[in-house]
Amino acid sequence: MKTKTIILFLLALLVFNAPYSYSQLPKESESQKAQRMLWWTNARFGMFIHWGLYALPARHEWVKNYERLTNEQYRKYFENFNPDMYNPKEWAAMAKAAGMKYVVLTAKHHEGFCLFDSKYTDYKATNTPIGKDLIKEYVEAFRAEGLKVGFYYSLIDWHHPDYTVDRMHPQRQEQDSVYARLNKGRDMAKYREYMKNQVRELLTNYGEISIIWFDFSFPGKNGKGRADWDSEGLLKLARSLQPGIIVDDRLDLKDVEGGWDFTTPEQVKVAKWPEFNGKKIPWETCQTFSGSWGYYRDETSWKSNAQLIELLIESVSKGGNLLLNVGPTARGTFDYRAKDRLSGMGEWMKYNGRSVYGCTEAPEGFTAPANTLLTYNPVKKALYIHLLAYPMGSISLPGLADKVKYMQFLHDASEIRYRAAGGENPGDVIASLPVIQPPVEIPVIEVLLK
């Protein structure tokens, strides 16, 4: 009897001290998950903000990696980080005016620098010339504008002394045999604990946090996978502290029930609504105005307003969201190009946001005419036809002959008259349009369906 009791006691200790098991992640039905994510699905448009020490060199947020900089060489950016013009109320006002409904800011990027006042590191904004917790002001400002607030937290850390050198590290090497020497004295167990402590701070000290973006796991040779991060432990911690939080799919837990909420195609236009195991899944494409995420002074490949608006429409037309990035300067401002693009998108969204918010892919049976994109609001039974190339005088709308209740331009609610096509295409509708394009970047036809 005593032996049996001792064995049971030892088993209990093992279970209590074991790493979090996959079965401990919260379980929910598909409908429960859809309800938890409903605000995000309806929002469709959010702002990503990449900001850190890399704003000072202003030549890519991976500058430390690309130029193989040591901590000592990178130190000058920490010593001179003083965003004296930082005013997150202005940021929040611009995001709201652009039509964005939520925001995700890099609390810590790969460089390891923290914008928040963490108790677990000296490598933080409060120890730079700016001398304050930049996350606190961000949260308050965006929340005051009615935007949902999120954090990006990098799994990667090129500064922490216990983070082992890997193939993504600035001090990476070509010879595999060198890694053991480089990593002597480094302890990933201590780094895992550091991450959990910081995630606990972020999800405890700033009120309700709606999204957390973990970035990113890269298993394989000289890489790091779920075991290196204790991905499941991080996720369980996040969900326990913020039960309603929405989490991306970069923890390397795609095959784990409850291990992610949405997938994240980066810098690409998807060909169709992404699927997993044969089912359409929530998705969000993260995109930049240009080629980099952090402020890049000399970059010239900026997308036009029309391209960015089309990118948003394209995402919604396939059932997804757009998270569009701004890289603030080292003074703490949005640069002139970002302001211009946000203003242009905001002007379009002011009049045409109805074709984005709460919308999704058009149901089967609806075909987009040439040079158009369709979105659909299932609650309002409204089909939106986005005219990427403006047709002169009229447009043929396939299969709508018995479905239209009313048709109008969305930007000014002016009626669009239509008639049955007849002839060889009796199911089509011919909509009459003004010869000259309305003064809208991409005009939208709103079709109210029977």
C-alpha positions as CSV (number, residue, x, y, z in Angstrom):
1,M,0.0,0.0,0.0
2,K,2.8,2.4,0.9
3,T,4.6,1.6,-2.4
4,K,1.5,2.3,-4.4
5,T,1.0,5.6,-2.6
6,I,4.6,6.6,-3.3
7,I,4.2,5.8,-7.0
8,L,1.0,7.8,-7.3
9,F,2.7,10.7,-5.5
10,L,5.7,10.6,-7.9
11,L,3.4,10.4,-10.9
12,A,1.5,13.5,-9.6
13,L,4.7,15.4,-9.2
14,L,5.7,14.5,-12.8
15,V,2.4,15.7,-14.2
16,F,2.5,18.9,-12.2
17,N,6.1,19.7,-13.3
18,A,5.8,18.5,-16.9
19,P,5.8,21.0,-19.8
20,Y,2.3,22.0,-20.8
21,S,0.6,19.2,-22.7
22,Y,-1.3,19.8,-25.9
23,S,-4.5,18.5,-24.3
24,Q,-4.4,21.5,-21.9
25,L,-5.1,24.1,-24.5
26,P,-8.7,25.4,-24.3
27,K,-11.1,23.6,-26.6
28,E,-14.0,25.3,-28.4
29,S,-16.4,24.5,-31.2
30,E,-16.2,26.0,-34.6
31,S,-19.1,28.3,-33.8
32,Q,-17.5,29.4,-30.5
33,K,-14.3,30.3,-32.3
34,A,-16.2,32.1,-35.0
35,Q,-18.1,34.1,-32.4
36,R,-14.8,34.9,-30.5
37,M,-13.3,36.2,-33.8
38,L,-16.4,37.9,-35.1
39,W,-15.2,41.5,-34.4
40,W,-11.9,40.7,-36.3
41,T,-13.7,39.1,-39.2
42,N,-16.0,42.1,-39.6
43,A,-13.2,44.6,-39.2
44,R,-11.2,43.4,-42.2
45,F,-8.7,46.2,-42.0
46,G,-5.9,46.8,-39.4
47,M,-2.6,48.6,-38.9
48,F,0.7,46.9,-38.2
49,I,3.4,49.1,-36.7
50,H,7.0,48.0,-36.8
51,W,9.1,50.3,-34.5
52,G,12.3,49.9,-32.7
53,L,16.0,50.8,-32.7
54,Y,16.2,49.9,-36.4
55,A,14.4,53.2,-37.1
56,L,17.7,55.0,-36.5
57,P,19.9,53.2,-39.1
58,A,16.7,53.5,-41.3
59,R,17.8,50.8,-43.7
60,H,15.6,47.8,-42.8
61,E,14.4,46.2,-39.6
62,W,16.7,43.3,-40.2
63,V,19.8,45.6,-40.4
64,K,21.4,43.9,-37.5
65,N,21.1,40.5,-39.2
66,Y,21.9,41.6,-42.7
67,E,25.0,43.5,-41.7
68,R,26.1,40.9,-39.1
69,L,26.3,43.5,-36.4
70,T,27.3,42.6,-32.9
71,N,25.5,43.8,-29.7
72,E,28.4,46.3,-29.2
73,Q,28.1,47.7,-32.8
74,Y,24.3,48.0,-32.4
75,R,24.6,49.7,-29.0
76,K,24.8,53.2,-30.5
77,Y,21.2,53.0,-31.6
78,F,20.1,52.2,-28.1
79,E,22.1,55.1,-26.7
80,N,20.6,57.5,-29.2
81,F,17.0,56.3,-29.3
82,N,15.0,59.4,-28.5
83,P,11.6,59.7,-30.3
84,D,10.9,63.1,-28.9
85,M,8.0,63.7,-31.4
86,Y,6.2,60.4,-30.4
87,N,2.5,61.2,-30.1
88,P,0.4,58.0,-30.3
89,K,-2.8,60.0,-30.3
90,E,-1.8,61.3,-33.8
91,W,-1.0,57.7,-34.8
92,A,-4.4,56.5,-33.6
93,A,-6.2,59.4,-35.3
94,M,-4.5,58.5,-38.6
95,A,-5.3,54.8,-38.3
96,K,-9.0,55.6,-37.6
97,A,-9.2,58.1,-40.4
98,A,-7.7,55.5,-42.8
99,G,-10.6,53.2,-41.9
100,M,-8.6,50.7,-39.8
101,K,-10.4,48.9,-36.9
102,Y,-7.5,47.3,-35.0
103,V,-3.7,47.7,-34.6
104,V,-0.7,45.5,-33.7
105,L,2.5,47.1,-32.5
106,T,5.9,45.4,-32.1
107,A,6.4,45.3,-28.3
108,K,9.7,43.5,-29.1
109,H,11.1,42.7,-32.5
110,H,14.0,40.3,-33.4
111,E,16.6,42.8,-32.2
112,G,15.4,42.1,-28.7
113,F,14.7,45.8,-27.8
114,C,11.5,46.3,-25.7
115,L,9.2,49.3,-26.1
116,F,7.7,48.5,-22.7
117,D,9.0,48.7,-19.2
118,S,9.8,45.1,-18.6
119,K,11.2,44.0,-15.2
120,Y,13.2,41.3,-16.9
121,T,15.6,43.3,-19.0
122,D,17.5,46.6,-19.1
123,Y,17.2,46.6,-22.9
124,K,14.1,48.7,-23.0
125,A,12.8,52.1,-23.9
126,T,12.8,53.4,-20.3
127,N,16.6,53.1,-20.3
128,T,17.1,55.1,-23.5
129,P,17.0,58.9,-23.7
130,I,13.2,58.9,-24.2
131,G,12.9,57.4,-20.8
132,K,9.4,56.1,-20.8
133,D,7.1,53.1,-21.4
134,L,6.1,53.7,-25.0
135,I,3.6,50.8,-25.0
136,K,1.5,52.3,-22.2
137,E,0.8,55.5,-24.2
138,Y,0.2,53.5,-27.4
139,V,-2.5,51.3,-25.7
140,E,-4.2,54.3,-24.1
141,A,-4.3,56.3,-27.4
142,F,-5.6,53.7,-29.7
143,R,-8.1,52.4,-27.2
144,A,-9.4,55.9,-26.8
145,E,-10.1,56.0,-30.6
146,G,-12.1,52.8,-30.3
147,L,-9.6,50.6,-32.0
148,K,-8.8,47.1,-30.8
149,V,-5.3,46.8,-29.5
150,G,-2.7,44.1,-30.1
151,F,0.9,43.2,-29.6
152,Y,3.6,41.6,-31.8
153,Y,6.1,39.7,-29.7
154,S,9.2,38.2,-31.4
155,L,10.2,34.7,-30.4
156,I,13.6,35.5,-31.9
157,D,16.0,37.7,-29.9
158,W,19.4,38.7,-31.2
159,H,20.4,40.5,-28.0
160,H,19.5,38.2,-25.1
161,P,22.6,36.4,-23.8
162,D,20.9,33.0,-23.4
163,Y,19.3,33.0,-26.9
164,T,21.4,30.5,-28.9
165,V,22.9,31.4,-32.2
166,D,21.0,29.8,-35.1
167,R,20.8,30.2,-38.8
168,M,18.8,33.4,-38.5
169,H,21.2,35.1,-36.0
170,P,23.5,37.9,-36.9
171,Q,26.5,35.8,-35.7
172,R,25.4,32.7,-37.7
173,Q,28.2,30.7,-39.4
174,E,28.5,28.6,-42.5
175,Q,30.1,25.7,-40.7
176,D,27.8,23.6,-38.5
177,S,30.6,22.6,-36.2
178,V,31.0,26.1,-35.0
179,Y,27.6,26.4,-33.3
180,A,28.5,24.4,-30.3
181,R,31.4,26.7,-29.5
182,L,29.2,29.9,-30.2
183,N,26.5,28.6,-27.9
184,K,28.7,27.5,-25.0
185,G,27.2,29.1,-21.8
186,R,23.9,30.0,-23.5
187,D,20.8,28.4,-22.0
188,M,17.5,28.3,-24.0
189,A,15.6,27.2,-20.9
190,K,16.4,30.6,-19.3
191,Y,15.4,32.3,-22.5
192,R,12.1,30.4,-22.6
193,E,11.4,31.6,-19.0
194,Y,12.3,35.2,-20.1
195,M,9.8,35.1,-22.9
196,K,7.0,33.8,-20.6
197,N,7.7,36.5,-18.1
198,Q,7.5,39.2,-20.7
199,V,4.3,37.8,-22.3
200,R,2.8,37.7,-18.8
201,E,3.7,41.4,-18.4
202,L,2.3,42.4,-21.7
203,L,-1.0,40.5,-21.1
204,T,-1.4,41.6,-17.5
205,N,-0.3,45.2,-17.3
206,Y,-2.1,46.9,-20.2
207,G,-5.8,45.9,-19.9
208,E,-7.6,43.9,-22.5
209,I,-5.4,42.9,-25.4
210,S,-7.3,41.6,-28.5
211,I,-4.5,40.1,-30.6
212,I,-1.0,38.7,-30.0
213,W,1.3,38.1,-32.9
214,F,4.1,35.6,-32.1
215,D,6.8,35.7,-34.8
216,F,8.3,33.2,-35.8
217,S,9.3,29.5,-35.5
218,F,11.7,28.1,-38.1
219,P,12.4,24.4,-37.4
220,G,15.1,22.4,-39.2
221,K,18.8,22.5,-39.4
222,N,20.3,25.1,-37.1
223,G,16.8,26.4,-36.6
224,K,14.2,26.5,-33.8
225,G,10.9,24.8,-33.5
226,R,8.1,24.5,-31.1
227,A,10.1,22.7,-28.4
228,D,12.8,25.4,-28.4
229,W,10.1,28.1,-27.6
230,D,7.8,25.8,-25.6
231,S,5.3,27.2,-28.0
232,E,2.4,25.4,-26.4
233,G,3.3,26.8,-23.0
234,L,3.5,30.3,-24.4
235,L,0.1,29.9,-26.0
236,K,-1.5,28.4,-23.0
237,L,-0.2,31.3,-20.9
238,A,-1.6,33.9,-23.4
239,R,-5.0,32.2,-23.5
240,S,-5.1,31.9,-19.7
241,L,-4.4,35.6,-19.2
242,Q,-6.6,36.9,-22.0
243,P,-9.2,34.3,-22.8
244,G,-10.7,36.2,-25.8
245,I,-7.3,36.9,-27.4
246,I,-6.8,36.1,-31.1
247,V,-3.4,34.4,-32.0
248,D,-1.6,34.0,-35.3
249,D,-0.1,30.7,-36.6
250,R,3.6,31.3,-36.3
251,L,4.2,29.2,-33.1
252,D,4.6,26.0,-35.2
253,L,1.4,24.6,-33.7
254,K,-0.6,24.3,-37.0
255,D,-1.3,20.6,-36.3
256,V,-2.4,21.2,-32.7
257,E,-6.1,21.7,-31.8
258,G,-6.4,25.3,-30.5
259,G,-2.8,26.1,-31.5
260,W,-3.7,29.0,-33.7
261,D,-6.6,31.2,-34.9
262,F,-5.7,32.6,-38.3
263,T,-3.1,32.1,-41.0
264,T,-0.7,34.8,-42.1
265,P,0.3,35.0,-45.8
266,E,3.0,37.7,-45.9
267,Q,3.6,40.1,-48.8
268,V,1.6,38.0,-51.2
269,K,-1.8,38.1,-52.9
270,V,-3.5,34.7,-52.3
271,A,-4.9,33.0,-55.4
272,K,-7.9,31.8,-53.4
273,W,-9.3,31.6,-49.9
274,P,-6.6,29.6,-47.9
275,E,-7.6,26.2,-46.7
276,F,-6.3,23.8,-44.0
277,N,-7.3,20.1,-44.0
278,G,-9.8,20.9,-46.8
279,K,-11.6,23.7,-44.9
280,K,-11.5,27.4,-45.5
281,I,-9.8,29.1,-42.6
282,P,-9.6,32.7,-41.1
283,W,-6.7,34.5,-42.7
284,E,-5.0,37.9,-42.8
285,T,-2.3,39.1,-45.2
286,C,0.3,41.4,-43.7
287,Q,1.6,43.9,-46.2
288,T,4.0,46.8,-46.3
289,F,3.7,50.1,-48.2
290,S,7.1,49.3,-49.7
291,G,9.5,46.4,-49.2
292,S,10.5,46.7,-45.6
293,W,8.6,46.8,-42.3
294,G,10.7,49.2,-40.3
295,Y,11.4,52.8,-41.4
296,Y,13.6,52.7,-44.5
297,R,14.6,56.2,-45.5
298,D,15.9,55.5,-49.0
299,E,13.3,53.0,-50.2
300,T,11.5,54.0,-53.4
301,S,9.2,51.1,-54.2
302,W,6.2,52.4,-52.5
303,K,2.8,51.2,-53.7
304,S,0.3,53.7,-55.0
305,N,-3.0,54.5,-53.3
306,A,-4.9,52.5,-56.0
307,Q,-2.7,49.5,-55.5
308,L,-3.2,49.5,-51.7
309,I,-7.0,49.9,-52.0
310,E,-7.1,47.1,-54.5
311,L,-5.0,45.0,-52.1
312,L,-7.6,45.5,-49.4
313,I,-10.5,44.7,-51.7
314,E,-8.7,41.7,-53.1
315,S,-8.2,40.3,-49.5
316,V,-11.9,40.8,-48.6
317,S,-13.0,39.3,-51.9
318,K,-11.4,36.0,-50.8
319,G,-12.7,36.1,-47.2
320,G,-9.6,37.7,-45.6
321,N,-8.2,40.7,-43.7
322,L,-5.5,43.2,-44.6
323,L,-2.9,44.2,-41.9
324,L,-1.1,47.2,-43.5
325,N,2.2,48.2,-41.9
326,V,3.6,51.6,-41.0
327,G,7.3,52.0,-39.9
328,P,7.6,55.2,-37.8
329,T,10.7,57.3,-37.9
330,A,13.2,57.5,-35.1
331,R,11.6,60.8,-34.1
332,G,8.4,58.9,-33.5
333,T,6.4,60.2,-36.5
334,F,4.8,58.6,-39.6
335,D,6.9,59.8,-42.6
336,Y,5.3,61.8,-45.4
337,R,4.8,58.8,-47.7
338,A,2.9,56.8,-45.0
339,K,0.7,59.8,-44.3
340,D,-0.1,60.2,-47.9
341,R,-1.1,56.6,-48.4
342,L,-3.1,56.5,-45.2
343,S,-4.9,59.6,-46.2
344,G,-5.7,58.2,-49.7
345,M,-7.1,55.0,-48.3
346,G,-9.1,56.9,-45.7
347,E,-10.7,59.1,-48.4
348,W,-11.8,56.0,-50.3
349,M,-12.9,54.1,-47.1
350,K,-15.0,57.1,-46.0
351,Y,-17.3,56.6,-48.9
352,N,-16.8,52.9,-49.7
353,G,-16.1,51.2,-46.4
354,R,-19.5,49.5,-46.6
355,S,-18.0,47.2,-49.3
356,V,-15.3,46.1,-46.8
357,Y,-16.6,45.9,-43.3
358,G,-18.6,42.8,-42.6
359,C,-18.0,41.6,-46.1
360,T,-16.6,38.4,-47.5
361,E,-16.3,36.3,-50.7
362,A,-19.3,36.4,-53.0
363,P,-21.4,33.2,-52.9
364,E,-21.1,30.6,-55.6
365,G,-23.1,31.6,-58.7
366,F,-21.8,35.2,-58.7
367,T,-19.2,35.9,-61.4
368,A,-17.0,39.0,-61.4
369,P,-17.0,40.8,-64.7
370,A,-13.6,41.5,-66.3
371,N,-11.4,44.0,-64.3
372,T,-13.6,43.9,-61.2
373,L,-13.6,42.4,-57.8
374,L,-16.7,41.3,-55.8
375,T,-17.3,41.4,-52.1
376,Y,-20.6,40.4,-50.4
377,N,-22.3,41.3,-47.2
378,P,-24.4,38.3,-46.1
379,V,-26.4,40.3,-43.5
380,K,-27.5,43.1,-45.8
381,K,-27.7,40.8,-48.9
382,A,-25.6,43.3,-50.8
383,L,-23.1,42.6,-53.6
384,Y,-20.4,45.1,-54.2
385,I,-18.7,45.4,-57.7
386,H,-15.4,47.2,-57.6
387,L,-14.4,48.7,-60.9
388,L,-10.7,48.4,-61.1
389,A,-10.7,49.6,-64.8
390,Y,-13.6,51.9,-65.4
391,P,-15.9,50.7,-68.3
392,M,-17.2,53.4,-70.7
393,G,-20.9,53.8,-70.6
394,S,-22.1,50.4,-69.4
395,I,-21.1,47.0,-67.8
396,S,-22.5,43.6,-68.3
397,L,-23.2,41.8,-65.0
398,P,-23.5,38.0,-65.4
399,G,-26.4,36.1,-63.8
400,L,-28.1,39.0,-62.0
401,A,-31.3,39.2,-64.1
402,D,-33.7,37.9,-61.5
403,K,-31.7,38.9,-58.4
404,V,-31.4,42.7,-58.4
405,K,-33.7,44.8,-56.1
406,Y,-31.8,48.1,-56.5
407,M,-28.5,49.3,-57.8
408,Q,-26.4,52.4,-57.0
409,F,-23.0,53.9,-56.8
410,L,-21.8,53.5,-53.3
411,H,-19.8,56.7,-53.0
412,D,-22.8,59.0,-53.5
413,A,-25.9,56.7,-53.5
414,S,-26.8,57.7,-57.0
415,E,-29.1,55.3,-58.9
416,I,-27.7,53.1,-61.6
417,R,-30.3,52.0,-64.1
418,Y,-30.1,48.6,-65.5
419,R,-32.0,46.2,-67.9
420,A,-32.0,42.6,-68.8
421,A,-29.4,41.7,-71.4
422,G,-31.7,39.4,-73.4
423,G,-30.5,37.8,-76.6
424,E,-27.8,35.1,-76.0
425,N,-27.3,36.1,-72.3
426,P,-30.8,36.3,-70.9
427,G,-29.6,35.9,-67.3
428,D,-27.3,38.9,-67.5
429,V,-27.9,42.6,-66.6
430,I,-26.6,45.6,-68.4
431,A,-25.9,48.5,-66.0
432,S,-25.8,52.0,-67.5
433,L,-22.8,54.1,-66.2
434,P,-21.7,57.6,-66.9
435,V,-19.1,57.9,-69.6
436,I,-16.7,59.8,-67.3
437,Q,-15.5,57.9,-64.2
438,P,-16.7,59.4,-60.9
439,P,-14.0,61.1,-58.9
440,V,-13.3,58.0,-56.9
441,E,-10.0,56.0,-57.0
442,I,-11.9,52.7,-57.4
443,P,-15.7,53.2,-58.0
444,V,-18.0,50.7,-56.3
445,I,-21.5,49.5,-57.5
446,E,-23.7,48.4,-54.7
447,V,-26.3,45.8,-55.7
448,L,-29.1,45.2,-53.2
449,L,-30.3,41.7,-53.9
450,K,-33.8,40.3,-53.6
